[in-house]
Amino acid sequence: MLPASFRHLVSLSSALVCALIASAAEAQAPAPPPSWQQGRSGEQEKSPLHPFAINVTGKAAKELPVDKLKVPAGFKVEVWAEGLPGARSMALGSKGTVFVGTRQLKDVYAIVDRSGKREVKILLKDLDSPNGVVFSRGTLYVAERHRITRYDGIESRLDNPPEAKVVVDGLDPQKQPGHFWKFLALGPDGKLYYNVGAPGNIVMPSYFQASISRVDPKTGIIENYVQGVRNSVGFDWHPQTKQLWFGNHGRDWLGDESPNDTLHVATRKGQHFGYPYCHQGDTLDPEFGKNRSCSEFTPPALKLGAHIAPIGMRFYTGKMFPAEYQNNIFIAMRGSWNRTIKHGYNVTRVSFDADGKPKMEPFLTGFLLDEKADPPMWGRPNDVIVMRDGSLLVSDDQNGLIYRVSYAK
């Protein structure tokens, strides 16, 4: 029999060899494709379609064809602020500060009016995809990929922000590769609503993914509000009915014309809007839709167009625009990439007929230059907010600009 010390050495050597073999196999294994490629068919693997990167350092307005921007007669569009690389979601403070989140960067900006001149400052740094921002009663709430934090008394401390206080943490336990950025909005019930997108293009989500949830900012208690929502990064409540309306991004790689991105209304908690089984209310998924029916799920209120990418949206409640704009929805359409002929890249107006049925029409256009080019646009609308004077601000994360749309009688 071999001595015990020799047997121990052999055992250690075997373990080391196994570890080395496993490590080598791991090193040789191909890296998984990015989440946006997930769901492609074999024929689509050589497709030239791809998402478009932003200008991470921003771009000066004087270098851009802003004169191409068009709005309806009587309206005016102008550059309101620049020097905000990656500018996305916006929130308005009680003292007039405009807070701006980012997705691809790590900053939150504050825009203040100093002696009639707007000043842009980096308010918060080194955050993890701080896309969502909400201001309420002196407090700024920020939604990062994994948590929601609060900054109390922020407008009095723009040059020396307070320490973050955590409202809720652990919102990205799986470090999901896609759709991890969060839109944030304060509901009529005083709770913070946020999205958690599907982790890939077309996958079976876990119980907290592909949903819109809400958290009580006082207790940190979370509730799932609606599910089957692939990726919503914009929602608001109807000023009269108080029902939640939201945009949703349909899956990719089912063709140029399908499925539509959609606009929905949640009439109650617990509704399921179809993902991953059914898309656009009437199209079963080739994989997950087997043995299912779209009649199980709540259909959309409006089909917006395939891959058009609705982002921020707000009901118009200001007094500057004509009366027919009251309680209409403005949606920032970031524009398509998973489509041969590109479309979107505008701000769309959704109005309602006498029966409450929605219809859509372009409102702010001119960002799309060549629908067949790569890239096809020079700017990408991302969020909208209504200012106290009734004007509309529009963020552009492609260039780090904010535009203002006003109306003169």
C-alpha positions as a printed NumPy array, in Angstrom:
array([[  0.   ,   0.   ,   0.   ],
       [  1.236,   3.505,  -0.82 ],
       [  2.205,   5.72 ,   2.106],
       [ -0.512,   8.152,   3.251],
       [  1.619,  11.179,   2.381],
       [  2.064,   9.903,  -1.179],
       [ -1.666,   9.218,  -1.577],
       [ -2.39 ,  12.763,  -0.374],
       [  0.051,  14.19 ,  -2.925],
       [ -1.575,  12.194,  -5.731],
       [ -4.992,  13.446,  -4.639],
       [ -3.818,  17.074,  -4.692],
       [ -2.214,  16.607,  -8.091],
       [ -5.416,  15.111,  -9.529],
       [ -7.451,  18.001,  -8.187],
       [ -5.017,  20.505,  -9.687],
       [ -5.136,  18.784, -13.092],
       [ -8.959,  18.815, -13.038],
       [ -8.98 ,  22.497, -12.129],
       [ -6.543,  23.313, -14.932],
       [ -8.604,  21.339, -17.467],
       [-11.807,  23.121, -16.375],
       [-10.069,  26.488, -16.539],
       [ -8.736,  25.776, -20.036],
       [-12.167,  24.68 , -21.235],
       [-13.665,  27.848, -19.793],
       [-11.045,  29.975, -21.545],
       [-11.755,  28.269, -24.882],
       [-15.544,  28.545, -24.565],
       [-16.921,  31.382, -26.729],
       [-18.205,  34.408, -24.853],
       [-22.003,  34.647, -24.808],
       [-23.424,  37.09 , -27.357],
       [-24.678,  40.488, -26.122],
       [-28.263,  40.422, -24.906],
       [-29.538,  42.359, -27.945],
       [-28.469,  39.494, -30.231],
       [-30.381,  36.922, -28.232],
       [-33.347,  35.469, -30.097],
       [-31.896,  35.712, -33.602],
       [-32.544,  32.881, -36.011],
       [-29.693,  31.172, -37.858],
       [-30.466,  33.264, -40.929],
       [-30.252,  36.476, -38.874],
       [-26.814,  35.815, -37.39 ],
       [-25.146,  37.794, -40.182],
       [-27.632,  40.644, -40.004],
       [-25.982,  44.094, -40.086],
       [-28.653,  45.519, -37.748],
       [-27.298,  46.744, -34.414],
       [-28.042,  49.295, -31.661],
       [-26.542,  52.774, -32.044],
       [-24.071,  54.187, -29.524],
       [-24.489,  57.673, -28.057],
       [-21.871,  60.414, -28.083],
       [-20.595,  59.744, -24.55 ],
       [-18.962,  63.168, -24.342],
       [-21.97 ,  64.953, -25.815],
       [-21.977,  67.336, -28.732],
       [-22.317,  71.107, -28.978],
       [-25.541,  72.456, -30.46 ],
       [-23.579,  74.524, -32.983],
       [-22.242,  71.269, -34.486],
       [-25.737,  69.863, -35.048],
       [-28.455,  70.555, -37.645],
       [-30.962,  71.815, -35.075],
       [-32.521,  73.978, -37.795],
       [-34.036,  70.768, -39.193],
       [-36.3  ,  70.365, -36.163],
       [-39.984,  70.942, -36.977],
       [-43.073,  71.512, -34.808],
       [-46.696,  72.375, -35.751],
       [-47.64 ,  75.924, -36.723],
       [-47.613,  78.316, -33.772],
       [-45.039,  76.274, -31.867],
       [-41.315,  76.999, -31.492],
       [-38.458,  74.615, -30.701],
       [-35.045,  75.733, -29.456],
       [-32.019,  74.386, -27.616],
       [-32.638,  75.015, -23.9  ],
       [-29.481,  73.472, -22.375],
       [-26.383,  71.613, -23.543],
       [-23.362,  69.923, -21.991],
       [-25.292,  67.019, -20.425],
       [-23.771,  63.872, -22.002],
       [-26.204,  60.955, -21.929],
       [-29.151,  63.092, -20.712],
       [-32.234,  60.928, -20.195],
       [-34.998,  61.113, -17.563],
       [-35.899,  64.531, -16.153],
       [-37.574,  65.842, -12.99 ],
       [-38.546,  69.374, -11.979],
       [-37.691,  70.698,  -8.508],
       [-39.903,  73.055,  -6.498],
       [-37.364,  75.876,  -6.916],
       [-37.093,  75.376, -10.672],
       [-34.091,  73.051, -10.761],
       [-34.253,  70.482, -13.556],
       [-32.666,  67.169, -12.537],
       [-31.448,  64.863, -15.315],
       [-30.446,  61.192, -15.045],
       [-28.216,  59.121, -17.329],
       [-28.144,  55.486, -18.381],
       [-24.812,  54.865, -20.116],
       [-22.971,  57.258, -17.791],
       [-22.773,  57.494, -13.999],
       [-23.918,  61.061, -13.384],
       [-27.008,  62.995, -12.377],
       [-27.113,  66.608, -13.53 ],
       [-28.791,  69.707, -12.129],
       [-29.734,  72.661, -14.341],
       [-30.23 ,  75.933, -12.468],
       [-31.037,  79.453, -13.557],
       [-28.386,  81.894, -12.338],
       [-29.191,  85.536, -13.117],
       [-31.095,  84.607, -16.24 ],
       [-28.459,  82.179, -17.478],
       [-28.821,  78.417, -17.263],
       [-25.981,  76.566, -15.573],
       [-25.396,  72.818, -15.879],
       [-23.603,  71.04 , -13.054],
       [-22.811,  67.436, -12.255],
       [-24.77 ,  66.905,  -9.062],
       [-24.064,  63.222,  -8.309],
       [-21.193,  61.068,  -9.569],
       [-20.124,  57.412,  -9.728],
       [-23.631,  55.946,  -9.655],
       [-24.689,  52.745, -11.414],
       [-26.846,  53.692, -14.409],
       [-28.869,  56.402, -12.595],
       [-31.59 ,  56.586, -15.234],
       [-34.676,  57.366, -13.129],
       [-35.226,  60.637, -11.245],
       [-38.204,  61.936,  -9.266],
       [-38.557,  65.086,  -7.165],
       [-41.141,  65.346,  -4.4  ],
       [-41.441,  67.606,  -1.355],
       [-37.828,  68.693,  -1.325],
       [-36.41 ,  65.224,  -1.949],
       [-34.724,  63.86 ,  -5.061],
       [-35.181,  60.124,  -5.65 ],
       [-32.746,  58.341,  -7.977],
       [-33.231,  54.88 ,  -9.485],
       [-29.995,  53.031, -10.241],
       [-29.868,  49.53 , -11.699],
       [-29.872,  47.899,  -8.249],
       [-31.446,  50.398,  -5.848],
       [-33.506,  53.532,  -5.27 ],
       [-32.024,  56.262,  -3.079],
       [-33.174,  59.62 ,  -1.74 ],
       [-31.423,  62.958,  -1.273],
       [-33.338,  65.179,   1.156],
       [-33.258,  68.974,   0.908],
       [-31.347,  68.697,  -2.34 ],
       [-32.177,  72.085,  -3.861],
       [-30.56 ,  73.868,  -0.919],
       [-27.421,  71.745,  -1.295],
       [-26.677,  71.613,  -5.003],
       [-23.005,  72.413,  -4.365],
       [-22.744,  69.975,  -1.467],
       [-25.278,  67.155,  -1.904],
       [-26.321,  65.185,   1.178],
       [-25.47 ,  61.52 ,   1.62 ],
       [-27.765,  59.097,  -0.144],
       [-30.393,  57.323,   1.963],
       [-31.462,  53.946,   0.626],
       [-35.181,  53.481,  -0.033],
       [-34.794,  49.935,  -1.359],
       [-31.832,  47.821,  -2.476],
       [-31.325,  44.481,  -4.214],
       [-33.302,  45.338,  -7.345],
       [-30.846,  43.57 ,  -9.673],
       [-29.866,  40.38 ,  -7.813],
       [-28.967,  38.5  , -10.999],
       [-26.871,  41.286, -12.585],
       [-29.066,  40.923, -15.644],
       [-27.334,  41.723, -18.949],
       [-30.163,  43.696, -20.545],
       [-32.952,  46.141, -19.666],
       [-31.622,  46.806, -16.175],
       [-32.056,  50.595, -16.277],
       [-35.076,  51.981, -14.497],
       [-37.619,  54.69 , -15.122],
       [-39.021,  56.182, -11.917],
       [-42.294,  57.999, -11.283],
       [-44.34 ,  59.023,  -8.246],
       [-47.893,  57.683,  -8.336],
       [-51.06 ,  59.361,  -7.04 ],
       [-50.851,  56.947,  -4.092],
       [-47.512,  58.43 ,  -2.985],
       [-45.567,  55.322,  -3.99 ],
       [-42.57 ,  55.158,  -6.317],
       [-43.185,  53.127,  -9.475],
       [-40.295,  51.599, -11.395],
       [-39.73 ,  49.039, -14.129],
       [-37.558,  45.947, -14.235],
       [-37.204,  44.869, -17.836],
       [-36.761,  41.373, -19.226],
       [-33.089,  40.332, -18.909],
       [-32.845,  39.508, -22.617],
       [-34.667,  39.976, -25.873],
       [-36.98 ,  36.97 , -25.524],
       [-36.541,  34.888, -22.362],
       [-38.669,  33.573, -19.525],
       [-38.455,  36.294, -16.852],
       [-38.355,  35.669, -13.13 ],
       [-41.175,  36.877, -10.885],
       [-39.782,  40.418, -10.524],
       [-38.692,  40.942, -14.147],
       [-40.721,  42.153, -17.136],
       [-42.843,  44.119, -14.711],
       [-43.711,  47.485, -13.244],
       [-43.487,  47.486,  -9.459],
       [-44.016,  50.049,  -6.737],
       [-42.316,  50.72 ,  -3.422],
       [-43.521,  52.723,  -0.434],
       [-40.747,  55.289,   0.141],
       [-41.545,  55.344,   3.861],
       [-41.313,  51.589,   4.5  ],
       [-39.379,  50.13 ,   1.563],
       [-42.156,  47.559,   1.005],
       [-42.348,  46.424,  -2.648],
       [-45.36 ,  45.212,  -4.634],
       [-45.543,  43.916,  -8.184],
       [-48.092,  46.132,  -9.897],
       [-48.358,  44.686, -13.43 ],
       [-46.472,  41.948, -15.272],
       [-45.83 ,  40.762, -18.816],
       [-44.218,  44.113, -19.679],
       [-41.03 ,  43.418, -21.635],
       [-39.412,  46.81 , -21.112],
       [-41.203,  50.004, -20.154],
       [-39.048,  53.075, -19.629],
       [-41.795,  55.652, -19.508],
       [-45.142,  55.941, -17.727],
       [-47.554,  58.466, -16.246],
       [-51.044,  58.676, -14.758],
       [-54.066,  60.124, -16.515],
       [-54.865,  63.417, -14.752],
       [-58.577,  62.572, -14.5  ],
       [-58.908,  58.789, -14.232],
       [-55.607,  58.355, -12.298],
       [-54.988,  55.175, -14.298],
       [-51.408,  54.223, -15.176],
       [-50.45 ,  54.541, -18.843],
       [-47.131,  53.178, -20.058],
       [-45.122,  52.445, -23.182],
       [-43.597,  49.047, -23.879],
       [-40.841,  47.81 , -26.19 ],
       [-41.739,  44.696, -28.175],
       [-39.228,  41.915, -28.801],
       [-36.661,  42.039, -31.605],
       [-35.825,  39.711, -34.516],
       [-39.36 ,  38.879, -35.66 ],
       [-39.073,  41.073, -38.748],
       [-39.213,  44.702, -39.812],
       [-42.937,  45.099, -39.169],
       [-43.518,  42.928, -36.123],
       [-44.134,  43.196, -33.314],
       [-45.282,  46.73 , -32.617],
       [-44.1  ,  48.652, -29.634],
       [-47.202,  49.545, -27.686],
       [-49.043,  51.943, -25.395],
       [-50.99 ,  50.422, -22.504],
       [-53.315,  51.398, -19.697],
       [-53.418,  49.494, -16.407],
       [-56.914,  49.631, -14.965],
       [-56.036,  47.587, -11.887],
       [-53.176,  45.934, -10.072],
       [-52.249,  42.413, -11.188],
       [-52.867,  42.661, -14.916],
       [-50.615,  40.706, -17.272],
       [-49.772,  42.262, -20.65 ],
       [-48.456,  39.202, -22.458],
       [-44.664,  38.955, -22.481],
       [-43.091,  36.512, -23.283],
       [-46.131,  34.595, -24.578],
       [-47.961,  37.182, -26.67 ],
       [-46.762,  40.366, -28.392],
       [-48.762,  43.486, -29.386],
       [-51.938,  41.832, -28.095],
       [-52.438,  39.5  , -31.05 ],
       [-49.161,  37.77 , -31.986],
       [-48.077,  34.599, -30.204],
       [-44.337,  34.155, -29.703],
       [-42.892,  31.35 , -31.875],
       [-41.322,  29.696, -28.811],
       [-43.084,  30.818, -25.645],
       [-46.506,  31.224, -27.244],
       [-47.002,  27.528, -27.928],
       [-50.269,  26.247, -26.422],
       [-51.156,  29.77 , -25.215],
       [-53.751,  32.306, -26.334],
       [-53.418,  36.08 , -26.571],
       [-56.922,  36.316, -25.085],
       [-55.36 ,  35.466, -21.696],
       [-53.691,  38.875, -21.556],
       [-54.622,  42.552, -21.509],
       [-54.198,  44.003, -25.034],
       [-52.553,  47.367, -25.748],
       [-54.511,  50.587, -26.046],
       [-52.515,  51.562, -29.137],
       [-49.925,  50.039, -31.467],
       [-47.112,  52.549, -31.969],
       [-45.019,  50.948, -34.716],
       [-42.457,  48.162, -34.845],
       [-39.22 ,  48.795, -32.925],
       [-39.974,  52.526, -32.602],
       [-38.73 ,  52.6  , -28.972],
       [-41.118,  54.713, -26.859],
       [-39.164,  56.107, -23.906],
       [-40.267,  58.942, -21.599],
       [-43.915,  60.026, -21.698],
       [-46.055,  62.582, -19.895],
       [-49.636,  63.774, -19.975],
       [-49.767,  67.435, -20.897],
       [-51.29 ,  69.434, -18.05 ],
       [-49.856,  72.884, -18.81 ],
       [-51.747,  75.976, -19.928],
       [-49.444,  77.277, -22.688],
       [-50.473,  74.93 , -25.511],
       [-53.9  ,  75.144, -27.199],
       [-56.832,  73.655, -25.274],
       [-57.005,  70.563, -27.496],
       [-53.61 ,  69.462, -26.145],
       [-54.877,  69.237, -22.571],
       [-54.497,  65.69 , -21.16 ],
       [-52.844,  64.471, -24.364],
       [-49.744,  62.286, -24.052],
       [-46.344,  63.248, -25.391],
       [-44.029,  60.284, -26.005],
       [-40.322,  60.507, -26.834],
       [-39.688,  57.933, -29.576],
       [-35.979,  57.088, -29.407],
       [-36.162,  55.342, -32.766],
       [-35.616,  51.92 , -34.275],
       [-32.464,  49.898, -34.863],
       [-33.926,  46.397, -35.408],
       [-35.508,  47.408, -38.695],
       [-34.15 ,  47.778, -42.232],
       [-35.994,  51.06 , -42.839],
       [-35.641,  53.111, -39.661],
       [-38.422,  55.189, -38.148],
       [-39.273,  57.066, -34.978],
       [-36.707,  59.568, -33.708],
       [-39.41 ,  62.078, -32.826],
       [-41.8  ,  63.225, -30.142],
       [-45.282,  61.851, -30.785],
       [-48.59 ,  63.312, -29.628],
       [-51.337,  60.904, -28.544],
       [-54.807,  62.451, -28.392],
       [-58.173,  60.895, -27.54 ],
       [-61.498,  60.98 , -29.359],
       [-64.896,  61.454, -27.734],
       [-64.982,  57.765, -26.801],
       [-61.527,  57.868, -25.232],
       [-59.86 ,  56.001, -28.095],
       [-56.235,  57.093, -28.6  ],
       [-54.665,  58.128, -31.892],
       [-51.117,  59.295, -32.628],
       [-49.378,  61.875, -34.796],
       [-45.831,  63.281, -34.985],
       [-45.264,  66.467, -32.991],
       [-41.509,  67.205, -32.966],
       [-39.611,  65.837, -35.977],
       [-36.345,  66.382, -37.828],
       [-33.925,  64.093, -35.968],
       [-34.13 ,  61.392, -38.672],
       [-31.923,  62.246, -41.658],
       [-31.765,  59.091, -43.784],
       [-33.97 ,  56.116, -42.918],
       [-31.567,  53.704, -44.658],
       [-28.277,  55.066, -43.251],
       [-26.168,  53.729, -40.39 ],
       [-26.767,  55.665, -38.21 ],
       [-29.912,  57.241, -39.669],
       [-30.265,  60.12 , -37.201],
       [-28.387,  62.976, -35.577],
       [-30.375,  63.059, -32.316],
       [-32.597,  60.822, -30.19 ],
       [-35.463,  62.145, -28.023],
       [-35.523,  60.409, -24.661],
       [-37.815,  62.069, -22.13 ],
       [-40.316,  64.913, -21.864],
       [-41.489,  67.032, -18.941],
       [-44.002,  69.852, -18.667],
       [-42.568,  73.016, -17.137],
       [-44.536,  75.379, -14.894],
       [-44.989,  77.892, -17.706],
       [-46.555,  75.119, -19.826],
       [-43.593,  74.639, -22.176],
       [-42.289,  71.152, -22.912],
       [-38.68 ,  70.065, -22.37 ],
       [-37.264,  67.198, -24.438],
       [-33.998,  65.445, -23.566],
       [-31.641,  64.029, -26.216],
       [-29.193,  61.433, -24.872],
       [-27.451,  61.085, -28.236],
       [-25.93 ,  64.56 , -27.913],
       [-26.491,  65.62 , -24.3  ],
       [-28.937,  68.41 , -25.161],
       [-32.337,  69.526, -23.901],
       [-34.804,  71.293, -26.205],
       [-37.709,  73.519, -25.249],
       [-40.988,  73.586, -27.162],
       [-43.203,  76.629, -26.572],
       [-46.348,  78.06 , -28.111],
       [-47.233,  81.643, -28.941],
       [-50.811,  82.611, -29.818]])
